[in-house]
Amino acid sequence: MNTQPLLHFHGAAGTVTGSCHLLEFGETKVLIDCGLFQGSKTEKELNYRPLPFDVDSIDAVILTHAHIDHSGLLPKLAKLGYGGPIFATPGTADLCSVMLPDSAHIQESEVDQLNRRNLRRGRQPVTPIYDAHDAAVAVTLFRQVLLGKWETAAEGIRFRFWNAGHLLGSASVEVELDTAPTPLRLLFSGDIGPRHKLLQYDAAAPTGWDYIVCESTYGDVEREDATDETRRRILRTVVMEATHPNGALIVPSFAVERTQELLTDLVYLMDTGKIERCPIVIDSPLATRASEIFRRHARELENGELLAKALQAKNVRFTETPEQSKAIDFMKGFHIVIAASGMCEAGRIRHRLKNWLWRDEGTVLLVGYQAAGTLGRILEDGAPVVRIQGEDIRVRARIRKLDIYSGHADGRELAEWVQAREPIGAGVFLVHGEDAALEGMRQRLQTFLRPDKVVRPRLDASFRLEAKGAVEIVEGVAPPRIDPLRAGRMDWNNDLQSLVLDLQAELAKAADDKARAVVIRRVRRALNEDA
């Protein structure tokens, strides 16, 4: 087969979420990931729009790991008729068996709430991206593949997985195309974990590639070396500062792995007398189910015995029912609540934030990446007022950021990972990052790679993979679904919300109704001048 392969970037290009890469070789088409877009409403709307490829033409899906920004549109793929294999490691397959149904439940419940509001406003109802049935069908398509084992994805394409050190079951994907005269070798990084990650061994992969597709989430960041001792010392400081007789430490956390890491370290600090023992509530049914999967895979995990011990601690409670979750708001004395979702976009964390953000005895600890446009990013950026479930909430609680639990390698670690894969014959594509991170990563790689070998693809860009380097295809391809300059950024919806909050703040500061009328007239005048 002599046809030159093509690579299409249908997600996580110029932004962090929605990972989806389509590899085309002759008549064969294989997806690497099929993830949900998160962040601004502009990006999230892509989840509802038609997929940018013909589902019937897809021969196989290779999944790097279970996180929803990589796996979350697999049920939509199944809904549209895809019935081929979804190749994944055993850990990834097990996690997806609970994460995809949970994602469907979130889609259905959020759309149900939205449609109730739309009915009151006289707007048309919307349909969920997919439902529980679609998720169940997608789960049946998984085929488990062990690390290091070669597997044929489709005609002319074989692959094998390598540990990515990011999450239980996470993998980088080595792909070999049956090109002539020699095979073309590609490496898709997936998400690469940092060194000293509590539950994961360091990432690994072979050397010698034609192309590497590399994540860049923290390409512009350098952290201090996060040993177990350093990480726990910093966490202890945060807990000590948050401790208040009538307070709580609220931790928005990804239900899968981040929750288990935090729980392990918190129980360790309590067992060793470094912090006072207090109730720890895991307020996420998904985290509960995921923790059981982690327990079953404990022998495969670094420090798995510490995790198993933490899961059995007497002061650790797991909520299941909505009634149990609501009861948390009536707890007395200092306690710690870990709740999903990690970017505060959905799930029970929004109820906990609504109950605690306005209290100065509360502390909110952000422990993961917060995509542009999410409530988590808005809190991280210091907003004095936020809007949750239609209500304006003044932020009096302390907002703390602890990046040391990140599941992603920093810029230095990523560059070292890429350099350790040399020689790289044709080039490196940088994906899964916002603009500053991508630029930071590009500069790091150019210290040992020629500038023309480092490519930053835009959303929906397509490239012909030639032996000497990638050539972007500009003719005969569909235009990007959104302006690439809008990817990975706040959108007009965020600007509108910010404007409304600013206007309300100005009106609140006004001395009387006359002064408030002056503010409103100024706004109207500005609108009329632009009309």
C-alpha positions in Angstrom: 0.0 0.0 0.0 1.7 3.2 -1.2 -0.9 5.8 -0.4 0.4 8.6 1.8 -1.3 8.7 5.1 -3.3 11.6 6.4 -3.8 12.9 9.9 -6.8 15.1 10.8 -7.0 17.0 14.1 -10.7 17.1 15.1 -10.2 18.0 18.8 -7.7 19.2 21.4 -6.0 21.4 18.7 -5.5 24.9 20.1 -7.5 23.8 23.1 -7.2 21.2 25.9 -10.4 19.2 25.5 -12.2 17.1 22.9 -9.2 15.0 21.9 -9.9 13.3 18.6 -7.4 12.5 15.9 -8.4 10.7 12.6 -5.6 8.7 11.0 -6.4 7.8 7.3 -4.3 5.3 5.3 -5.7 4.3 2.0 -9.3 3.1 2.6 -8.6 2.6 6.3 -9.6 5.1 8.9 -8.8 4.9 12.6 -9.7 7.3 15.4 -7.2 8.0 18.2 -9.6 9.1 21.1 -13.1 10.6 20.7 -13.4 13.0 23.6 -16.0 15.5 24.9 -15.3 19.2 24.5 -15.4 21.2 27.8 -14.8 24.9 28.6 -16.6 27.8 26.9 -20.1 27.3 25.6 -18.7 27.9 22.1 -16.6 24.7 22.4 -19.2 22.7 24.3 -21.7 23.3 21.5 -19.4 21.2 19.3 -20.5 18.2 21.2 -24.1 18.7 19.9 -23.1 19.3 16.3 -22.5 16.6 13.6 -19.1 14.9 13.8 -16.6 16.1 11.2 -16.2 12.7 9.6 -18.4 9.9 8.3 -19.0 7.5 11.2 -19.7 4.6 8.8 -16.2 5.0 7.4 -14.4 4.4 10.8 -12.8 1.0 11.1 -11.5 1.2 14.7 -11.0 3.5 17.7 -7.8 3.4 19.8 -8.4 5.0 23.2 -5.4 6.4 25.2 -7.3 6.6 28.5 -10.6 7.0 30.2 -10.9 10.7 31.0 -14.0 12.2 29.5 -12.1 14.7 27.3 -10.7 11.7 25.5 -13.5 9.2 25.7 -16.7 11.2 26.3 -18.1 11.1 22.7 -17.7 7.4 22.2 -21.4 6.9 23.2 -22.3 9.5 20.5 -20.3 7.5 18.0 -22.3 4.4 19.0 -25.5 6.3 18.8 -24.7 7.2 15.2 -24.2 3.6 14.3 -20.5 2.8 15.0 -20.1 -0.9 15.8 -16.4 -1.5 15.4 -13.8 -2.2 18.1 -12.7 0.3 20.7 -9.2 -0.8 21.7 -8.1 0.1 25.2 -6.0 -1.2 28.1 -7.8 -3.3 30.8 -7.7 -0.4 33.3 -9.1 2.0 30.7 -11.9 -0.4 29.8 -12.9 -0.9 33.4 -13.0 2.8 34.2 -15.0 3.5 31.0 -17.6 1.0 32.1 -18.5 3.4 34.9 -17.5 6.8 33.5 -19.4 6.6 30.2 -22.7 5.7 31.9 -22.1 8.5 34.4 -21.5 10.9 31.6 -24.8 9.9 30.0 -26.6 10.5 33.3 -25.1 14.0 33.5 -26.1 14.7 29.9 -29.7 13.6 30.6 -30.1 15.3 33.9 -28.6 18.6 32.8 -30.7 18.7 29.6 -33.8 17.9 31.7 -33.1 20.9 33.9 -32.3 23.1 30.9 -35.6 22.1 29.2 -37.6 23.0 32.3 -36.0 26.5 32.1 -36.6 26.6 28.3 -40.2 25.8 28.8 -40.7 28.7 31.2 -38.9 31.0 28.8 -40.8 29.8 25.7 -37.7 28.3 24.1 -37.4 25.0 22.2 -36.3 21.9 24.1 -33.0 20.3 23.4 -31.9 16.7 23.2 -29.0 15.1 25.2 -25.8 14.4 23.3 -26.5 10.7 24.1 -28.3 8.7 26.8 -27.7 5.7 29.0 -28.5 3.2 26.3 -25.9 4.7 23.9 -23.3 4.6 26.7 -24.2 0.9 27.4 -23.7 0.1 23.7 -20.3 1.8 23.6 -19.1 -0.1 26.6 -19.9 -3.4 24.8 -17.5 -2.4 22.0 -14.4 -2.3 24.1 -11.6 -4.8 23.4 -8.8 -5.0 26.0 -5.2 -4.9 24.9 -2.3 -5.3 27.3 0.7 -2.9 27.4 3.4 -3.8 24.9 1.3 -6.2 22.9 1.0 -5.6 19.2 -2.5 -5.5 17.8 -3.9 -5.0 14.4 -6.4 -2.0 14.4 -7.4 -2.3 10.7 -5.8 -3.1 7.3 -2.3 -1.6 7.1 -2.3 -0.3 10.7 -1.0 -2.0 13.8 -0.4 -0.5 17.3 0.7 -1.2 20.8 0.3 0.6 24.1 3.0 2.0 26.4 2.5 3.3 30.0 1.8 7.1 30.0 1.9 7.4 33.8 -1.2 9.7 33.8 -4.1 7.5 35.1 -4.9 3.9 35.8 -4.7 2.3 32.3 -3.4 5.4 30.6 -1.2 4.8 27.5 0.7 6.3 24.8 0.0 4.7 21.4 2.7 3.4 19.1 1.3 3.2 15.6 2.9 1.5 12.6 1.6 2.0 9.1 2.4 -0.5 6.3 4.0 2.1 4.0 6.6 1.3 1.4 9.5 0.9 1.3 9.6 1.1 5.2 6.8 1.4 7.7 5.8 4.8 9.0 6.1 5.1 12.8 3.9 7.4 14.8 3.6 7.9 18.6 0.5 9.5 20.1 1.5 10.6 23.6 -2.0 10.6 25.2 -1.7 12.5 28.5 1.8 12.1 30.0 2.0 12.0 33.8 4.5 13.8 35.9 7.4 12.2 37.8 6.6 11.3 41.4 3.0 10.7 40.7 1.6 8.9 43.8 -0.2 6.0 42.1 1.5 5.7 38.7 4.9 4.6 37.5 6.8 6.9 35.2 5.9 7.1 31.5 7.8 5.0 29.0 8.0 4.5 25.2 10.6 3.4 22.6 12.9 5.7 20.6 13.1 6.4 16.9 9.9 7.9 15.2 8.8 9.6 12.1 6.1 11.6 13.9 5.1 12.3 17.5 1.7 13.8 18.5 2.5 15.3 21.9 0.2 16.9 24.6 1.2 20.3 25.8 -1.2 21.0 28.7 1.5 22.6 30.9 4.0 23.4 28.2 4.7 26.8 29.7 5.0 25.7 33.3 7.8 24.4 35.4 6.9 23.1 38.9 9.2 22.3 41.8 10.1 18.6 42.0 7.1 17.1 43.7 8.3 14.2 45.8 5.9 12.5 48.1 7.3 14.4 51.1 7.0 17.8 49.3 3.5 17.1 48.1 2.2 16.0 51.5 3.9 19.0 53.2 2.2 21.5 50.9 -1.2 19.7 51.4 -0.7 19.7 55.1 -0.2 23.5 55.0 -3.4 24.0 53.0 -5.4 21.8 55.4 -4.0 23.6 58.5 -4.9 27.0 57.1 -8.4 25.8 56.1 -9.2 24.3 59.5 -11.9 26.3 61.3 -14.4 25.1 64.0 -17.3 25.9 61.7 -15.6 25.5 58.4 -15.0 23.1 55.6 -12.4 22.4 52.9 -14.2 21.9 49.6 -12.1 20.2 46.9 -13.5 20.1 43.3 -11.7 17.0 42.0 -11.8 14.7 39.1 -13.6 11.5 40.3 -11.0 9.2 38.8 -7.5 9.1 40.2 -7.2 12.6 41.6 -9.8 11.8 44.2 -8.0 8.6 45.1 -4.6 10.4 45.3 -6.0 13.1 47.6 -7.7 10.6 49.8 -4.6 8.5 50.2 -2.4 11.5 51.2 -5.0 12.9 53.6 -5.4 9.6 55.4 -1.6 9.2 55.5 -1.2 12.7 57.1 -3.9 11.8 59.7 -2.5 8.4 60.4 1.0 9.9 61.0 -0.3 12.7 63.2 0.6 15.5 60.8 -3.0 16.8 60.7 -6.0 16.3 63.0 -8.3 13.5 62.0 -11.7 14.8 60.7 -14.5 13.5 58.5 -13.6 13.1 54.8 -16.6 12.9 52.5 -16.3 11.6 48.9 -19.4 13.2 47.4 -19.5 11.5 44.0 -21.1 8.3 43.0 -18.7 8.0 40.2 -15.7 8.4 42.5 -17.2 5.6 44.7 -17.5 3.2 41.7 -14.1 4.3 40.4 -12.5 3.7 43.8 -13.7 0.1 43.7 -12.0 -0.3 40.4 -8.8 1.2 41.8 -9.0 -1.2 44.7 -9.2 -4.2 42.3 -6.2 -2.9 40.4 -4.2 -1.9 43.5 -1.4 -4.4 42.8 -0.7 -2.7 39.4 -0.4 0.7 41.1 2.6 2.4 42.7 1.7 2.8 46.4 -1.4 0.7 45.9 -1.3 -0.6 49.4 -1.6 3.0 50.8 -4.7 3.6 48.6 -6.3 0.3 49.8 -5.7 1.3 53.4 -7.2 4.8 52.9 -10.3 3.4 51.3 -11.0 1.4 54.5 -10.4 4.3 56.9 -13.2 4.8 59.5 -13.4 8.6 59.0 -13.9 8.3 55.2 -17.5 8.4 54.0 -18.9 7.8 50.5 -22.2 9.4 49.6 -24.5 7.6 47.1 -28.0 9.0 47.2 -29.0 12.7 46.6 -30.3 12.7 50.2 -26.9 11.7 51.6 -25.3 14.4 49.5 -27.7 17.1 50.7 -27.1 16.1 54.3 -23.5 17.2 54.0 -24.7 20.8 54.2 -25.8 20.2 57.8 -22.5 18.7 59.0 -21.1 20.4 62.1 -17.4 20.9 62.8 -14.5 21.1 60.4 -14.7 18.5 57.6 -13.3 17.9 54.1 -15.5 17.3 51.1 -14.1 16.0 47.8 -16.7 16.2 45.0 -16.8 16.1 41.2 -16.5 17.6 38.7 -12.9 18.8 38.8 -13.6 22.0 36.7 -16.8 22.7 38.7 -18.9 22.4 35.5 -21.3 19.7 36.6 -22.1 17.3 39.4 -22.4 17.7 43.1 -19.6 20.2 43.5 -21.8 23.0 42.3 -24.2 22.3 45.2 -21.3 22.3 47.7 -19.9 25.6 46.2 -23.3 27.2 46.3 -23.4 26.4 50.0 -19.9 27.4 50.9 -18.5 30.1 48.5 -20.3 32.9 50.4 -18.9 31.9 53.8 -15.5 33.3 54.9 -14.9 30.2 57.0 -14.8 28.0 53.9 -11.9 27.2 51.7 -12.0 25.9 48.1 -9.0 24.0 46.9 -8.5 23.6 43.2 -6.2 20.6 42.5 -6.4 20.2 38.7 -6.4 22.0 35.4 -9.2 24.5 34.9 -10.1 25.0 31.2 -10.9 28.5 29.9 -14.6 29.4 30.4 -15.2 26.9 33.2 -16.5 27.9 36.7 -13.2 26.5 38.1 -11.1 28.8 35.9 -13.4 31.8 36.8 -12.8 31.1 40.5 -9.1 30.6 39.9 -8.9 34.0 38.2 -10.3 35.6 41.3 -13.9 36.5 40.4 -15.7 38.3 43.3 -19.1 37.0 42.2 -20.0 33.9 40.3 -23.3 32.5 38.9 -24.4 29.0 39.9 -27.7 27.5 38.9 -29.1 30.9 38.0 -28.0 32.6 41.3 -25.3 35.1 41.9 -23.0 34.0 44.7 -20.5 36.4 46.3 -17.1 34.7 46.8 -16.0 35.1 50.4 -14.4 31.7 50.8 -10.6 31.4 50.3 -9.7 30.0 46.9 -6.5 28.0 46.9 -4.7 26.4 43.9 -2.5 23.3 44.4 -1.0 22.3 41.1 1.3 19.7 42.6 -1.5 17.0 42.2 -1.7 17.6 38.5 -2.0 14.5 36.4 0.1 16.2 33.6 3.8 16.5 33.2 5.1 20.1 33.2 6.9 21.7 30.3 10.3 20.5 31.3 9.2 17.0 31.8 7.3 16.9 28.5 10.3 18.2 26.6 12.6 15.6 28.3 10.0 12.9 27.4 10.1 14.0 23.7 13.9 14.3 23.6 14.1 10.8 25.1 12.2 9.5 22.1 14.7 10.8 19.5 15.6 10.4 16.7 12.5 12.0 15.3 12.7 12.1 11.5 9.7 14.1 10.3 8.2 16.2 13.1 6.2 16.8 16.3 2.6 17.9 16.4 1.7 19.9 19.6 -1.9 19.4 20.8 -3.9 19.4 24.0 -2.9 22.9 25.1 -4.0 26.5 25.2 -2.0 29.2 23.3 0.5 30.1 26.0 1.2 26.4 26.8 1.6 25.5 23.1 4.0 28.3 22.5 6.0 27.5 25.6 6.2 23.9 24.5 7.3 24.9 21.0 10.1 27.0 22.3 11.3 24.1 24.5 11.4 21.6 21.7 13.2 24.0 19.4 16.2 23.8 21.6 16.9 20.3 20.1 14.6 20.2 17.0 14.6 22.3 13.9 11.8 24.9 14.0 10.1 23.5 10.9 9.8 20.2 12.7 7.5 21.5 15.4 3.8 22.0 14.2 0.9 23.6 16.0 -2.2 22.3 14.2 -5.5 24.3 14.4 -8.8 22.6 15.0 -10.0 20.5 12.1 -6.6 20.9 10.3 -5.5 18.0 8.0 -1.9 17.0 7.1 -0.3 14.7 4.6 2.4 12.6 6.5 5.3 12.6 4.1 8.6 11.0 5.0 10.5 14.3 5.2 7.7 16.2 7.0 4.1 17.1 7.3 2.3 19.1 4.6 -0.9 20.8 5.6 -3.8 20.2 3.2 -5.6 23.5 2.4 -7.7 22.6 -0.7 -10.7 20.3 -0.7 -11.1 20.2 3.1 -14.1 21.4 5.1 -13.6 24.7 7.0 -13.0 24.4 10.8 -16.2 24.1 12.8 -15.3 27.2 14.9 -12.8 30.0 14.4 -9.5 28.5 15.5 -8.8 31.8 17.4 -11.8 31.1 19.6 -10.6 27.7 20.7 -9.2 27.4 24.2 -10.5 30.9 25.2 -13.3 32.6 27.0 -16.2 33.3 24.7 -19.0 35.9 24.5 -21.1 34.0 27.0 -18.3 34.4 29.6 -18.0 38.1 28.7 -21.8 38.6 29.0 -21.8 36.9 32.4 -18.9 39.1 33.6 -20.6 42.2 32.3 -23.8 41.4 34.1 -22.0 40.8 37.3 -20.0 44.1 36.9 -23.2 46.0 36.3 -24.8 44.5 39.4 -21.8 45.5 41.4 -21.9 49.1 40.2 -25.6 49.3 41.0 -25.0 47.9 44.4 -22.4 50.5 45.1 -24.7 53.4 44.0 -25.9 55.5 46.9 -29.6 55.7 45.9 -32.1 55.1 43.1 -31.1 58.3 41.4 -27.4 57.2 41.2 -28.5 53.7 39.9 -30.6 55.4 37.2 -27.5 57.3 36.1 -25.5 54.0 35.8 -28.3 52.4 33.7 -28.6 55.5 31.4 -24.8 55.3 30.7 -25.2 51.7 29.8 -28.1 52.4 27.5 -26.2 55.3 25.9 -23.2 53.0 25.2 -25.5 50.5 23.6 -27.2 53.1 21.4 -23.9 54.5 20.3 -22.8 51.1 19.0 -26.1 50.3 17.4 
